[in-house]
Each structure stands twice: as structure tokens, then as C-alpha cells.
Amino acid sequence: MYQPKYLALLDNGELEKRVKTFNEMLQNCVLCPHQCEVNRVDGERGYCQTLQNPIISGAEAHLGEEPELVGRHGSGTIFFAHCNLACVFCQNYEISYCGEGKEVSSAQLAEIMLNLQNKGCHNINLVSPGHIIPQIVEGIFLASQRGLTLPIVYNTNGYDLTDTLKLLEGIIDIYMPDIKFSDDTLGLKYLGVKNYFTIAKNAVKEMYHQVGNLQTDHRNIAQRGLMIRHLVMPQNLAGTDEIMKFIVNDLSENCYVHMMAQYYPTHHAYLYKEISRRITDEEFHHAISLAKSAGLKNIKFF
């Protein structure tokens, strides 16, 4: 049976040290690429608008994720409010922009993780975790002391700081980043942040360095590895071809890549004519062909 590496860090005391390191970072927050340098412990709010405690909009045995995460009993998904992107087409803007949810402590977060494990979930799936890593790591520490043994999924938009990711090595079992755009200019236009692709490439390379290609058990349940998501956009605005070439050339032709067709215009997308419609079947099939032409051998679409 697979044993998450954070259990070894718990046994040798390293996990507790990481908790201390991350909690100290909240006093001068540079967790994500925004580098706000605010003291969240003293009530200063940065880009993510989150203070010392995370806000959770929901936690459930989710059946709408990739089959390798869902299995028979679901992925133990925890949805965190707020975000370090400002996507004009955000499909969860009530959570990401408005911060809908309930504030919890790290101890309560640990309890949520254990409850999801008791429900039979195959993993703990952390959605939008980049701005609350200290609280997450403390939650994992507290839960693992009480018997948490599930793989941890870091379900992210890809806008992650490499230095922060390095501190997560051995804690995260499965990295699941989006790669949204291959052009930093379009990243600024549609995501509201500078250097998106430049930062996401470095982040994903660090993730791959830590966990490698996806590994599953005899039930095809994910245990460890990298799972990349890519949302296909109208008129190939996302630059699918460039993203696929990056994955093949800088990571591996065997990377797990989920090509997603569910784009629809919401939030402020109607203000941009080029993304004010759904994608066509032809556009999606073209994106798949671009991935194949790049040399990818583990392309998924559901």
C-alpha cells in the first residue's frame, strides 16, 4: 500500500519544522508571485484578501474530478475561497472573487481532512491552495498525527512561486496545475497577472522534479505524480500548441495531460468578444491534434 511521504516527515520531525517555517512567512507574506509582504497575522490583507485563517466554501467526496482521483468513493475535495488570479472568465467567481465560505482554523481543517478520509475518499484534494499553504501544511501535520494517510493533491491555477513549492517537497503527493495561456501578454489581459506563463513553466518544472509522471495503483487510483490540466479556449487563444511543446520538451512526453472542453463565457467574459462564446467541436479536436503533434502520449479528455 502506498504511504505518503509526509508520514516520514512527521516521524523525523521535519514536517513540524516546515509548519513553523510557513507560519513565520505569514508575517511577511511572499508565498505566491505577488510578493505582497503584508503581515497577515496582524490583519494586513494582500492580493488574496486572506488573513491568518483560510476560508472554505465546501468540502465533499467529489465525483466530478479526473477518474484517477475519483475512483469508487470520490476525491476528498476542499474548496478554498479567494485566489491569486483575477480571471475574467472565472467560473467560480462567487468563491474566488467574493470569498464566499466559512473561516476555519488549521485544527478544523485537519478535522475536515480526517472526516473525508473516514468517508472513504481516495485523496485530499486542495483546490486553490497557493495563498494558504501555511494553514494547509499545519492541517496536514495535525491530521497526520491523528491517522491521516491519504495522498495530498495540490490543485492549482499554475501561478505558484517556485521557492514556496520547494518547501512543499515531500508533503504533496500529486500536483495538478492548470496551464492556462502560453503568452504572458494574454495572461495579463485575461488573468490579471504579470508573467503568467513564465512563472507557471518554472512552477510546473519544479512540481515534475518532485513527483515525476503519474503513478496509479491496481485500481487505477492516483498515488503520486503530476497531472496537468489545460482548458481549451476559443480560437486557440490559450496557445495550446506552445503549451504542449513545453510539456514534451521540458517535462516528458508521458506526462498526464487532461484537455478540457468545458470553457463557457461567464463573469466578465462577455466584455471580450473573442472569448464570449463556447468552443466548437472543431476547436477542441484541433487542440487534441496539436497535443498529439507535439508528441504527447498520455492525453486525456472526458
C-alpha positions in Angstrom: 0.0 0.0 0.0 1.3 3.5 -0.9 2.5 5.5 2.0 2.5 9.3 1.5 6.0 10.8 2.1 4.6 13.3 4.6 4.4 10.4 7.1 8.1 10.0 7.0 8.5 13.8 7.5 6.2 13.5 10.5 8.3 10.7 12.0 11.6 12.5 11.7 10.3 15.9 12.9 10.7 17.7 9.5 7.0 18.2 9.0 6.7 20.2 12.2 9.7 22.3 11.2 8.0 23.1 7.9 4.9 24.2 9.8 7.0 26.7 11.8 8.7 28.0 8.6 5.5 28.5 6.8 3.7 30.1 9.7 6.6 32.6 10.1 6.1 33.5 6.4 2.6 34.8 7.2 4.2 37.8 9.0 5.8 39.0 5.7 3.8 37.1 3.1 5.8 36.2 0.0 4.1 32.8 -0.6 3.0 33.5 -4.2 4.3 35.5 -7.1 2.5 38.7 -6.0 5.1 39.1 -3.1 2.8 41.3 -1.1 5.0 41.4 2.0 1.9 42.0 4.3 1.6 40.8 7.9 -1.4 38.6 7.7 -1.1 37.7 11.4 -1.7 41.4 12.2 -4.6 41.8 9.9 -2.9 43.1 6.8 -4.6 42.0 3.5 -2.6 41.4 0.3 -3.8 40.4 -3.2 -5.6 37.3 -2.0 -7.5 39.1 0.8 -7.0 36.2 3.1 -5.7 36.7 6.7 -4.4 34.0 9.1 -7.3 31.6 8.7 -8.4 30.1 5.4 -12.0 30.3 4.2 -13.6 27.1 2.9 -16.6 27.2 0.6 -17.1 23.4 0.7 -15.6 20.0 1.4 -17.0 16.8 -0.1 -16.4 13.4 -1.7 -16.3 14.9 -5.2 -17.2 12.8 -8.2 -16.5 15.4 -10.9 -12.7 15.2 -10.9 -10.5 13.0 -13.1 -11.2 9.2 -12.9 -7.8 8.6 -11.4 -8.8 10.8 -8.4 -12.4 9.9 -8.1 -12.2 6.1 -8.1 -15.1 4.4 -6.5 -15.5 6.7 -3.4 -14.7 10.1 -4.6 -11.9 12.7 -4.3 -11.9 14.4 -0.8 -12.1 17.9 -2.3 -11.7 21.0 -0.2 -12.6 24.3 -1.9 -10.8 27.3 -0.6 -12.1 30.9 -1.1 -10.1 33.7 -2.8 -7.4 33.3 -5.4 -4.2 34.9 -6.6 -5.5 35.3 -10.2 -8.3 37.5 -11.5 -9.6 35.5 -14.5 -12.1 37.5 -16.5 -13.9 34.2 -17.3 -13.8 32.8 -13.8 -16.4 30.0 -13.4 -16.3 30.2 -9.6 -16.2 33.9 -9.1 -18.5 33.9 -6.1 -15.8 31.9 -4.3 -12.7 33.3 -5.9 -13.6 36.9 -6.1 -16.3 37.3 -3.4 -14.8 34.9 -0.9 -17.9 33.0 -0.1 -17.4 30.4 2.6 -16.6 29.8 6.3 -13.5 30.7 8.1 -11.7 27.7 9.8 -8.6 27.2 11.9 -5.9 24.8 11.0 -7.2 22.4 13.6 -10.7 22.5 12.0 -9.1 22.0 8.6 -7.3 18.9 10.0 -10.7 17.6 11.2 -12.2 18.1 7.7 -9.4 16.1 6.2 -9.9 13.2 8.7 -13.7 13.3 8.0 -13.1 12.9 4.3 -10.8 10.0 4.9 -13.4 8.4 7.1 -15.9 8.7 4.2 -13.6 6.5 2.1 -12.2 9.3 -0.1 -9.1 8.3 -2.1 -7.2 11.5 -1.5 -7.3 15.0 0.0 -7.8 17.4 -3.0 -6.9 21.0 -2.1 -8.5 23.4 -4.6 -6.8 26.9 -5.0 -4.2 26.3 -2.2 -1.4 28.7 -3.2 -2.3 31.5 -0.8 -3.0 29.4 2.3 -0.1 26.9 2.2 0.9 27.5 5.9 -2.5 26.6 7.1 -2.7 23.6 4.9 0.6 22.3 6.0 -0.3 22.7 9.6 -3.6 21.0 8.9 -1.8 18.0 7.4 0.6 17.9 10.3 -2.2 17.9 12.9 -4.3 15.4 10.8 -1.3 13.0 10.3 -0.7 12.9 14.0 -4.3 11.5 14.3 -4.0 9.0 11.4 -4.3 10.8 8.1 -2.7 8.5 5.4 -4.3 9.8 2.2 -2.3 11.3 -0.7 -2.4 15.1 -0.9 -3.4 16.7 -4.2 -2.3 20.3 -4.8 -5.0 21.5 -7.3 -3.7 24.9 -8.5 -4.0 27.5 -11.3 -0.3 27.2 -12.0 0.6 30.7 -10.7 2.9 29.4 -8.0 6.2 30.5 -6.6 9.0 28.0 -7.2 10.7 28.8 -3.8 7.4 28.1 -2.0 6.9 24.8 -3.9 10.4 23.7 -2.9 9.3 23.9 0.8 6.4 21.5 -0.1 8.6 18.7 -1.3 7.7 15.5 0.4 4.4 16.9 1.6 2.5 16.9 -1.7 1.9 13.6 -3.5 0.0 14.8 -6.5 0.4 18.1 -8.2 -2.4 19.1 -10.5 -1.7 22.5 -12.1 -3.7 24.3 -14.8 -1.6 25.8 -17.6 -3.9 28.5 -19.0 -2.0 30.6 -21.5 1.3 30.4 -23.4 1.6 34.2 -23.8 2.4 36.5 -20.9 0.6 39.4 -22.6 -2.6 37.4 -22.8 -2.1 36.2 -19.3 -2.1 39.8 -18.1 -5.2 40.6 -20.3 -7.4 37.6 -19.2 -5.9 36.5 -15.8 -4.9 39.9 -14.5 -1.3 39.0 -13.5 2.1 39.6 -15.0 4.4 36.8 -16.4 1.8 34.1 -16.1 3.3 31.6 -18.5 6.9 32.3 -17.4 6.0 31.7 -13.8 3.8 28.7 -14.5 6.5 27.0 -16.6 9.0 27.2 -13.7 6.4 26.1 -11.2 5.4 23.0 -13.2 9.0 22.1 -13.8 9.5 22.1 -10.0 6.4 20.0 -9.5 7.6 17.5 -12.0 11.0 17.4 -10.4 9.4 16.5 -7.1 6.9 13.8 -8.2 7.5 12.8 -11.8 4.9 11.2 -14.0 1.6 9.9 -12.6 1.7 6.6 -10.8 -1.5 4.7 -10.1 -2.3 1.5 -8.1 -4.0 -1.6 -9.4 -7.4 0.1 -9.3 -6.0 3.0 -11.5 -6.2 5.3 -8.4 -3.6 8.1 -8.5 -1.0 7.8 -5.8 1.8 10.2 -6.8 2.8 12.3 -9.8 2.0 15.3 -12.0 -1.5 15.7 -13.6 -1.7 18.7 -15.9 -5.0 20.4 -16.9 -5.4 22.6 -19.9 -8.6 24.5 -20.7 -9.1 24.8 -24.5 -10.1 28.4 -25.4 -11.9 29.8 -28.5 -9.6 30.5 -31.5 -6.7 28.7 -29.7 -6.2 31.9 -27.6 -4.6 29.7 -24.9 -1.8 28.8 -27.2 -2.3 25.1 -26.9 0.4 24.2 -29.3 3.1 26.1 -27.4 2.0 24.7 -24.0 2.1 21.1 -25.4 5.6 21.7 -26.8 6.8 22.9 -23.4 5.4 19.8 -21.7 7.1 17.5 -24.1 10.4 19.3 -24.3 10.8 20.4 -20.7 9.0 17.6 -18.8 8.1 14.3 -20.5 6.1 13.0 -23.5 4.5 10.7 -20.9 3.0 13.5 -18.8 -0.6 13.1 -17.9 -2.4 16.0 -19.7 -6.2 16.5 -19.4 -7.5 18.5 -22.3 -10.7 20.2 -21.1 -13.6 21.3 -23.3 -15.9 22.9 -20.7 -15.0 26.5 -21.3 -18.0 28.8 -21.3 -18.3 32.6 -21.0 -19.1 33.8 -17.5 -18.2 36.5 -15.1 -16.7 39.3 -17.3 -16.0 37.2 -20.4 -18.9 38.9 -22.2 -16.7 42.1 -22.3 -14.3 40.3 -24.6 -15.8 39.4 -28.0 -13.2 36.7 -28.7 -14.0 34.7 -25.6 -17.7 35.5 -25.4 -18.7 32.1 -26.7 -18.2 28.4 -26.0 -15.6 26.5 -28.0 -16.7 24.4 -31.0 -16.2 20.7 -31.5 -13.7 21.6 -34.3 -11.7 23.8 -32.0 -11.5 21.0 -29.4 -10.5 18.3 -31.9 -7.9 20.7 -33.3 -6.4 21.2 -29.8 -6.2 17.4 -29.4 -4.4 17.1 -32.7 -1.9 19.8 -31.5 -1.2 17.8 -28.4 -0.6 14.7 -30.4 1.6 16.5 -33.0 3.7 17.8 -30.1 4.4 14.2 -29.2 2.3 13.7 -26.1 1.4 10.1 -25.4 -0.8 10.4 -22.3 -3.6 12.8 -23.4 -6.9 12.6 -21.6 -10.3 14.1 -22.3 -13.6 13.2 -20.6 
